Amino acid sequence: MKKCKISDLLIFILSAELVGVASSLLSGNFSGIYTNLEKPPLSPPGIVFPIVWTILYALMGISACIIYSSNAEQKEKQSALRTYWIQLIVNFFWSIVFFRFQALWTSVIVIITLLVLIIVMIIKFGRICRISAYLNIPYLVWVIFAAYLNIATAVIN
């Protein structure tokens, strides 16, 4: 396993973080909308979300850099990284659908799609480097929790 060059690592981390920032900017007044929604049990305070997402996007970027820098077959790396970018794009759209458009049930479809893509990504990453796959377990767990919040919010609102 080759090491990630610092420049590649920074590009992967910053690109993932920028997806999150762009999504939140395009989501509109998400804190105001979140405050006005009926929330299900276990809903964390709004301040938790940007902190958790910043950490998760960094972990995603690190894991993708590991795959990019790996000695795996080019075709296998491309497939894994393609899945990574697709899930990141779906991730980008979730908050826009949920907050900007307040399409709660459509956002359920988006988050379930995201969950499937994260699982596929973890499997593909795991075939190349287990550490890279493990780095995405917190992301998977958080999105499972977010799916619960999304579904429950859709039901009670």
GROMACS elastic network, one bead per residue, 0.5 to 0.9 nm:
[ bonds ]
;  ai    aj funct       b0    kb
    1    66     6  0.84399   500
    1    69     6  0.76302   500
    1    70     6  0.53450   500
    1    71     6  0.58462   500
    1    72     6  0.85426   500
    1   129     6  0.84057   500
    2     5     6  0.89763   500
    2    66     6  0.81213   500
    2    69     6  0.58741   500
    2    70     6  0.56248   500
    2    71     6  0.67102   500
    3     6     6  0.89238   500
    3    66     6  0.72861   500
    3    69     6  0.64787   500
    3    70     6  0.77753   500
    4     7     6  0.81726   500
    4     8     6  0.63690   500
    4     9     6  0.60460   500
    4    62     6  0.86911   500
    4    65     6  0.61450   500
    4    66     6  0.60608   500
    4    67     6  0.89447   500
    4    68     6  0.79592   500
    4    69     6  0.54886   500
    4    70     6  0.83106   500
    5     8     6  0.52190   500
    5     9     6  0.61420   500
    5    10     6  0.86322   500
    5    65     6  0.86115   500
    5    69     6  0.80227   500
    6    10     6  0.60853   500
    6    11     6  0.85502   500
    7    10     6  0.51847   500
    7    11     6  0.62090   500
    7    12     6  0.87192   500
    8    11     6  0.50551   500
    8    12     6  0.61914   500
    8    13     6  0.85794   500
    8    65     6  0.65983   500
    8    68     6  0.86833   500
    8    69     6  0.85592   500
    9    12     6  0.52425   500
    9    13     6  0.61215   500
    9    14     6  0.84259   500
    9    61     6  0.71515   500
    9    62     6  0.62815   500
    9    64     6  0.86227   500
    9    65     6  0.56393   500
    9    66     6  0.83076   500
   10    13     6  0.51579   500
   10    14     6  0.57968   500
   10    15     6  0.82310   500
   10    61     6  0.82036   500
   10    62     6  0.85654   500
   10    65     6  0.89043   500
   11    14     6  0.52414   500
   11    15     6  0.58669   500
   11    16     6  0.85095   500
   11    61     6  0.81025   500
   11    65     6  0.86016   500
   12    15     6  0.52312   500
   12    16     6  0.62511   500
   12    17     6  0.86278   500
   12    58     6  0.83262   500
   12    60     6  0.81972   500
   12    62     6  0.67421   500
   12    63     6  0.87895   500
   12    64     6  0.68234   500
   12    65     6  0.60517   500
   13    16     6  0.52918   500
   13    17     6  0.61638   500
   13    18     6  0.85467   500
   13    57     6  0.69154   500
   13    58     6  0.51500   500
   13    59     6  0.77074   500
   13    60     6  0.72990   500
   13    62     6  0.62245   500
   13    64     6  0.86622   500
   13    65     6  0.82589   500
   14    18     6  0.58888   500
   14    19     6  0.85298   500
   14    57     6  0.86003   500
   14    58     6  0.77883   500
   14    61     6  0.75077   500
   15    18     6  0.50455   500
   15    19     6  0.63033   500
   15    20     6  0.88422   500
   15    57     6  0.88592   500
   15    61     6  0.74993   500
   16    19     6  0.52080   500
   16    20     6  0.66444   500
   16    21     6  0.89112   500
   16    57     6  0.53515   500
   16    58     6  0.69005   500
   16    60     6  0.70079   500
   16    61     6  0.57829   500
   16    88     6  0.75216   500
   17    20     6  0.51276   500
   17    21     6  0.62621   500
   17    22     6  0.86274   500
   17    53     6  0.85604   500
   17    54     6  0.66790   500
   17    56     6  0.89559   500
   17    57     6  0.54827   500
   17    58     6  0.67404   500
   17    61     6  0.81576   500
   18    22     6  0.58975   500
   18    23     6  0.82812   500
   18    57     6  0.89603   500
   19    22     6  0.52243   500
   19    23     6  0.60294   500
   19    24     6  0.85900   500
   19    57     6  0.85939   500
   19    88     6  0.74706   500
   19    89     6  0.79022   500
   19    91     6  0.84798   500
   19    92     6  0.61470   500
   20    23     6  0.51331   500
   20    24     6  0.61705   500
   20    25     6  0.86049   500
   20    53     6  0.75683   500
   20    54     6  0.78421   500
   20    57     6  0.74085   500
   20    88     6  0.89481   500
   20    91     6  0.82466   500
   20    92     6  0.64968   500
   21    24     6  0.51877   500
   21    25     6  0.61435   500
   21    26     6  0.86330   500
   22    25     6  0.50975   500
   22    26     6  0.61717   500
   22    27     6  0.85150   500
   22    92     6  0.77929   500
   23    26     6  0.51747   500
   23    27     6  0.60274   500
   23    91     6  0.84826   500
   23    92     6  0.51915   500
   23    93     6  0.68500   500
   23    94     6  0.83508   500
   23    95     6  0.66271   500
   23    96     6  0.65047   500
   24    28     6  0.71561   500
   24    29     6  0.88268   500
   24    30     6  0.76893   500
   24    92     6  0.83946   500
   24    95     6  0.69568   500
   24    96     6  0.75058   500
   25    28     6  0.62063   500
   25    29     6  0.85537   500
   25    96     6  0.89535   500
   26    95     6  0.84872   500
   26    96     6  0.62948   500
   26   100     6  0.72548   500
   27    30     6  0.62313   500
   27    93     6  0.88617   500
   27    95     6  0.59302   500
   27    97     6  0.77445   500
   27    98     6  0.79924   500
   27    99     6  0.54864   500
   27   101     6  0.81845   500
   28    31     6  0.86862   500
   28    33     6  0.87555   500
   28    96     6  0.77950   500
   28    99     6  0.67870   500
   28   100     6  0.53671   500
   29    32     6  0.54441   500
   29    33     6  0.62468   500
   29    34     6  0.85831   500
   29    99     6  0.75315   500
   29   100     6  0.76152   500
   30    33     6  0.50263   500
   30    34     6  0.58380   500
   30    35     6  0.84070   500
   30    95     6  0.83788   500
   30    98     6  0.89255   500
   30    99     6  0.55819   500
   30   100     6  0.74910   500
   31    34     6  0.50475   500
   31    35     6  0.60856   500
   31    36     6  0.86954   500
   31    46     6  0.67243   500
   31    47     6  0.88677   500
   31    99     6  0.89990   500
   32    35     6  0.51344   500
   32    36     6  0.63703   500
   32    37     6  0.88934   500
   33    36     6  0.52028   500
   33    37     6  0.63603   500
   33    99     6  0.67239   500
   33   100     6  0.88530   500
   33   102     6  0.85208   500
   34    37     6  0.53930   500
   34    38     6  0.83717   500
   34    39     6  0.82819   500
   34    46     6  0.73478   500
   34    99     6  0.79220   500
   35    38     6  0.80931   500
   35    39     6  0.86162   500
   35    46     6  0.79774   500
   36    39     6  0.88033   500
   37   153     6  0.75863   500
   37   156     6  0.89731   500
   37   157     6  0.70149   500
   38   153     6  0.67102   500
   38   156     6  0.66255   500
   38   157     6  0.62014   500
   39    42     6  0.84739   500
   39    43     6  0.62644   500
   39   149     6  0.78176   500
   39   152     6  0.77986   500
   39   153     6  0.58932   500
   39   156     6  0.77184   500
   39   157     6  0.84855   500
   40    43     6  0.59510   500
   40   148     6  0.88726   500
   40   149     6  0.65686   500
   40   152     6  0.58673   500
   40   153     6  0.60969   500
   40   156     6  0.75958   500
   41    44     6  0.88832   500
   41   149     6  0.84501   500
   41   152     6  0.87192   500
   42   149     6  0.82275   500
   43    46     6  0.86429   500
   43   149     6  0.69416   500
   44    47     6  0.81067   500
   44    48     6  0.64804   500
   44    49     6  0.80431   500
   45    48     6  0.58632   500
   45    49     6  0.78969   500
   46    49     6  0.58633   500
   46    50     6  0.80125   500
   47    50     6  0.62976   500
   47    51     6  0.70356   500
   48    51     6  0.54422   500
   48    52     6  0.61512   500
   48    53     6  0.85657   500
   49    52     6  0.52795   500
   49    53     6  0.59815   500
   49    54     6  0.84926   500
   50    53     6  0.51130   500
   50    54     6  0.59856   500
   50    55     6  0.86729   500
   51    54     6  0.53338   500
   51    55     6  0.65732   500
   51    56     6  0.88013   500
   52    55     6  0.53127   500
   52    56     6  0.61761   500
   52    57     6  0.86827   500
   52   142     6  0.85081   500
   53    57     6  0.59529   500
   53    58     6  0.84316   500
   53   139     6  0.86277   500
   54    57     6  0.53572   500
   54    58     6  0.63197   500
   54    59     6  0.87838   500
   55    58     6  0.51915   500
   55    59     6  0.62963   500
   55    60     6  0.87138   500
   56    59     6  0.50413   500
   56    60     6  0.61407   500
   56    61     6  0.86083   500
   56   135     6  0.88759   500
   56   136     6  0.78627   500
   56   138     6  0.72361   500
   56   139     6  0.58186   500
   56   142     6  0.87862   500
   57    61     6  0.61562   500
   57    62     6  0.86198   500
   57   139     6  0.84473   500
   58    61     6  0.51027   500
   58    62     6  0.61986   500
   58    63     6  0.86175   500
   59    62     6  0.50897   500
   59    63     6  0.61069   500
   59    64     6  0.85560   500
   59   132     6  0.88934   500
   59   135     6  0.59614   500
   59   136     6  0.67791   500
   59   138     6  0.87727   500
   59   139     6  0.82644   500
   60    63     6  0.51677   500
   60    64     6  0.61141   500
   60    65     6  0.85800   500
   60    84     6  0.84809   500
   60   132     6  0.85752   500
   60   135     6  0.71554   500
   60   136     6  0.63523   500
   60   139     6  0.80018   500
   61    64     6  0.51459   500
   61    65     6  0.61443   500
   61    66     6  0.86561   500
   62    65     6  0.51469   500
   62    66     6  0.63078   500
   62    67     6  0.88376   500
   62   132     6  0.77331   500
   62   135     6  0.80511   500
   63    66     6  0.51155   500
   63    67     6  0.64636   500
   63    68     6  0.87032   500
   63   125     6  0.81388   500
   63   131     6  0.77269   500
   63   133     6  0.71096   500
   63   134     6  0.85900   500
   63   135     6  0.62209   500
   63   136     6  0.73637   500
   64    67     6  0.50927   500
   64    68     6  0.60868   500
   64    69     6  0.85749   500
   64    80     6  0.86255   500
   64    81     6  0.67974   500
   64    84     6  0.72769   500
   64   125     6  0.82875   500
   64   132     6  0.72427   500
   65    69     6  0.60055   500
   65    70     6  0.83925   500
   65   132     6  0.87311   500
   66    69     6  0.51961   500
   66    70     6  0.59995   500
   66   129     6  0.77630   500
   66   131     6  0.86209   500
   66   132     6  0.63608   500
   67    70     6  0.50836   500
   67    71     6  0.84224   500
   67    72     6  0.79732   500
   67    77     6  0.63998   500
   67    80     6  0.77319   500
   67    81     6  0.74149   500
   67   125     6  0.68333   500
   67   128     6  0.68658   500
   67   129     6  0.70619   500
   67   132     6  0.70169   500
   68    71     6  0.86124   500
   68    72     6  0.88467   500
   68    77     6  0.65811   500
   68    78     6  0.83061   500
   68    81     6  0.74185   500
   69    72     6  0.86104   500
   70    73     6  0.86022   500
   70    77     6  0.78802   500
   70   128     6  0.74708   500
   70   129     6  0.79084   500
   71    74     6  0.82697   500
   71    77     6  0.88153   500
   71   128     6  0.84447   500
   72    75     6  0.83391   500
   72    76     6  0.66290   500
   72    77     6  0.62587   500
   72   128     6  0.62039   500
   72   129     6  0.88849   500
   73    76     6  0.52827   500
   73    77     6  0.62511   500
   73    78     6  0.86216   500
   73   128     6  0.89186   500
   74    77     6  0.51051   500
   74    78     6  0.60368   500
   74    79     6  0.85669   500
   75    78     6  0.51199   500
   75    79     6  0.61889   500
   75    80     6  0.86763   500
   76    79     6  0.51748   500
   76    80     6  0.62339   500
   76    81     6  0.86036   500
   76   124     6  0.80446   500
   76   127     6  0.88322   500
   76   128     6  0.79225   500
   77    80     6  0.51449   500
   77    81     6  0.60240   500
   77    82     6  0.83732   500
   77   124     6  0.85837   500
   77   125     6  0.83843   500
   77   128     6  0.76937   500
   78    81     6  0.51436   500
   78    82     6  0.58638   500
   78    83     6  0.85340   500
   79    82     6  0.50828   500
   79    83     6  0.63161   500
   79    84     6  0.86503   500
   79   124     6  0.78224   500
   80    83     6  0.52395   500
   80    84     6  0.62730   500
   80    85     6  0.88749   500
   80   120     6  0.86643   500
   80   121     6  0.62629   500
   80   122     6  0.86946   500
   80   123     6  0.87866   500
   80   124     6  0.53380   500
   80   125     6  0.60887   500
   80   128     6  0.86465   500
   81    85     6  0.62018   500
   81    86     6  0.85272   500
   81   121     6  0.81441   500
   81   124     6  0.88242   500
   81   125     6  0.84416   500
   82    85     6  0.52274   500
   82    86     6  0.61498   500
   82    87     6  0.86280   500
   82   121     6  0.89375   500
   83    86     6  0.50652   500
   83    87     6  0.61077   500
   83    88     6  0.84711   500
   83   117     6  0.69378   500
   83   118     6  0.82476   500
   83   120     6  0.74440   500
   83   121     6  0.56930   500
   83   124     6  0.83266   500
   84    87     6  0.53531   500
   84    88     6  0.61877   500
   84    89     6  0.87562   500
   84   117     6  0.80811   500
   84   118     6  0.78332   500
   84   121     6  0.60084   500
   84   122     6  0.89748   500
   85    89     6  0.62030   500
   85    90     6  0.87016   500
   86    89     6  0.51109   500
   86    90     6  0.63198   500
   86    91     6  0.85309   500
   86   117     6  0.77553   500
   87    90     6  0.50342   500
   87    91     6  0.59737   500
   87    92     6  0.85019   500
   87   113     6  0.85176   500
   87   114     6  0.59526   500
   87   115     6  0.85864   500
   87   116     6  0.88844   500
   87   117     6  0.55530   500
   87   118     6  0.64415   500
   87   121     6  0.79800   500
   88    92     6  0.61217   500
   88    93     6  0.88174   500
   88   114     6  0.84670   500
   89    93     6  0.65090   500
   89    94     6  0.89244   500
   90    93     6  0.52247   500
   90    94     6  0.63821   500
   90   110     6  0.69342   500
   90   111     6  0.80500   500
   90   113     6  0.77495   500
   90   114     6  0.60703   500
   90   117     6  0.87399   500
   91    94     6  0.53633   500
   91    95     6  0.76010   500
   91   110     6  0.81440   500
   91   111     6  0.77065   500
   91   114     6  0.64522   500
   92    95     6  0.67380   500
   92    96     6  0.73843   500
   93    96     6  0.52024   500
   93    97     6  0.61332   500
   93    98     6  0.85706   500
   93   107     6  0.87349   500
   93   110     6  0.77958   500
   94    97     6  0.52574   500
   94    98     6  0.60843   500
   94    99     6  0.84360   500
   94   107     6  0.59341   500
   94   108     6  0.86451   500
   94   110     6  0.59441   500
   94   111     6  0.65101   500
   94   114     6  0.85249   500
   95    99     6  0.55693   500
   95   100     6  0.73421   500
   95   107     6  0.78684   500
   96    99     6  0.54090   500
   96   101     6  0.65854   500
   96   102     6  0.82120   500
   96   107     6  0.87303   500
   97   100     6  0.58998   500
   97   101     6  0.51342   500
   97   102     6  0.62442   500
   97   103     6  0.57881   500
   97   104     6  0.75685   500
   97   106     6  0.71268   500
   97   107     6  0.56464   500
   97   110     6  0.82394   500
   98   101     6  0.60414   500
   98   103     6  0.54290   500
   98   104     6  0.55015   500
   98   105     6  0.84638   500
   98   106     6  0.77740   500
   98   107     6  0.53409   500
   98   108     6  0.85449   500
   98   150     6  0.83716   500
   99   103     6  0.76631   500
   99   104     6  0.83630   500
  100   103     6  0.82549   500
  101   104     6  0.83684   500
  102   105     6  0.88280   500
  102   106     6  0.88503   500
  102   107     6  0.83183   500
  103   106     6  0.53336   500
  103   107     6  0.60697   500
  103   108     6  0.87664   500
  103   154     6  0.87440   500
  104   107     6  0.51168   500
  104   108     6  0.64609   500
  104   150     6  0.70740   500
  104   151     6  0.78811   500
  104   153     6  0.75383   500
  104   154     6  0.52119   500
  104   155     6  0.88276   500
  104   157     6  0.85657   500
  105   109     6  0.67703   500
  105   110     6  0.88701   500
  105   150     6  0.82563   500
  105   151     6  0.75200   500
  105   154     6  0.60457   500
  105   155     6  0.86641   500
  106   109     6  0.52155   500
  106   110     6  0.64451   500
  106   111     6  0.88143   500
  107   111     6  0.60519   500
  107   112     6  0.84918   500
  107   150     6  0.74089   500
  107   151     6  0.87458   500
  107   154     6  0.89953   500
  108   111     6  0.51828   500
  108   112     6  0.61246   500
  108   113     6  0.84980   500
  108   147     6  0.69427   500
  108   150     6  0.62069   500
  108   151     6  0.61119   500
  108   154     6  0.80556   500
  109   112     6  0.52427   500
  109   113     6  0.61445   500
  109   114     6  0.85532   500
  110   113     6  0.51136   500
  110   114     6  0.61374   500
  110   115     6  0.87247   500
  111   115     6  0.61407   500
  111   116     6  0.86890   500
  111   143     6  0.75969   500
  111   144     6  0.87181   500
  111   146     6  0.80502   500
  111   147     6  0.61063   500
  111   150     6  0.81117   500
  112   115     6  0.50069   500
  112   116     6  0.63848   500
  112   117     6  0.86825   500
  112   144     6  0.87486   500
  112   147     6  0.70705   500
  113   116     6  0.52291   500
  113   117     6  0.62753   500
  113   118     6  0.86732   500
  114   117     6  0.50514   500
  114   118     6  0.60761   500
  114   119     6  0.86316   500
  114   143     6  0.81126   500
  115   118     6  0.51090   500
  115   119     6  0.62755   500
  115   120     6  0.86618   500
  115   140     6  0.70251   500
  115   143     6  0.67328   500
  115   144     6  0.71287   500
  115   147     6  0.83890   500
  116   119     6  0.52245   500
  116   120     6  0.62561   500
  116   121     6  0.85847   500
  117   120     6  0.50244   500
  117   121     6  0.59747   500
  117   122     6  0.85164   500
  118   122     6  0.60580   500
  118   123     6  0.85655   500
  118   136     6  0.80918   500
  118   139     6  0.81918   500
  118   140     6  0.65242   500
  118   143     6  0.89443   500
  119   122     6  0.51084   500
  119   123     6  0.62279   500
  119   124     6  0.86499   500
  119   140     6  0.74182   500
  120   123     6  0.51439   500
  120   124     6  0.61908   500
  120   125     6  0.85214   500
  121   124     6  0.50891   500
  121   125     6  0.59179   500
  121   126     6  0.83075   500
  121   133     6  0.79032   500
  121   136     6  0.88080   500
  122   125     6  0.50371   500
  122   126     6  0.58498   500
  122   127     6  0.86325   500
  122   130     6  0.88335   500
  122   132     6  0.79783   500
  122   134     6  0.76831   500
  122   135     6  0.89388   500
  122   136     6  0.66947   500
  122   137     6  0.79153   500
  122   140     6  0.88402   500
  123   126     6  0.50241   500
  123   127     6  0.64311   500
  123   133     6  0.70407   500
  124   127     6  0.53287   500
  124   128     6  0.68765   500
  124   129     6  0.88629   500
  124   133     6  0.79676   500
  125   128     6  0.52825   500
  125   129     6  0.59155   500
  125   130     6  0.69135   500
  125   131     6  0.85710   500
  125   132     6  0.60322   500
  125   133     6  0.50744   500
  125   134     6  0.88698   500
  126   129     6  0.50250   500
  126   131     6  0.74482   500
  126   132     6  0.66801   500
  126   134     6  0.77663   500
  127   130     6  0.69605   500
  127   133     6  0.84479   500
  128   132     6  0.81005   500
  128   133     6  0.85803   500
  129   132     6  0.54148   500
  129   133     6  0.66482   500
  129   134     6  0.89017   500
  130   133     6  0.50172   500
  130   134     6  0.60856   500
  130   135     6  0.86075   500
  131   135     6  0.61616   500
  131   136     6  0.89299   500
  132   135     6  0.52711   500
  132   136     6  0.70465   500
  133   136     6  0.55216   500
  133   137     6  0.70759   500
  134   137     6  0.52903   500
  134   138     6  0.81443   500
  135   138     6  0.69655   500
  135   139     6  0.80093   500
  136   139     6  0.50833   500
  136   140     6  0.63127   500
  136   141     6  0.87497   500
  137   140     6  0.50144   500
  137   141     6  0.61737   500
  137   142     6  0.85401   500
  138   141     6  0.50712   500
  138   142     6  0.60269   500
  138   143     6  0.85382   500
  139   142     6  0.51176   500
  139   143     6  0.61126   500
  139   144     6  0.85513   500
  140   143     6  0.51992   500
  140   144     6  0.61548   500
  140   145     6  0.86355   500
  141   144     6  0.51106   500
  141   145     6  0.63020   500
  141   146     6  0.85997   500
  142   145     6  0.50086   500
  142   146     6  0.60288   500
  142   147     6  0.85137   500
  143   147     6  0.58915   500
  143   148     6  0.84553   500
  144   147     6  0.50229   500
  144   148     6  0.63787   500
  144   149     6  0.87597   500
  145   148     6  0.50927   500
  145   149     6  0.63361   500
  145   150     6  0.86118   500
  146   150     6  0.59605   500
  146   151     6  0.85166   500
  147   151     6  0.59986   500
  147   152     6  0.83240   500
  148   151     6  0.52844   500
  148   152     6  0.59445   500
  148   153     6  0.83024   500
  149   152     6  0.51954   500
  149   153     6  0.58181   500
  149   154     6  0.84222   500
  150   153     6  0.51357   500
  150   154     6  0.61110   500
  150   155     6  0.86443   500
  151   154     6  0.51064   500
  151   155     6  0.62409   500
  151   156     6  0.88087   500
  152   155     6  0.50715   500
  152   156     6  0.62553   500
  152   157     6  0.84885   500
  153   156     6  0.53111   500
  153   157     6  0.58772   500
  154   157     6  0.53635   500
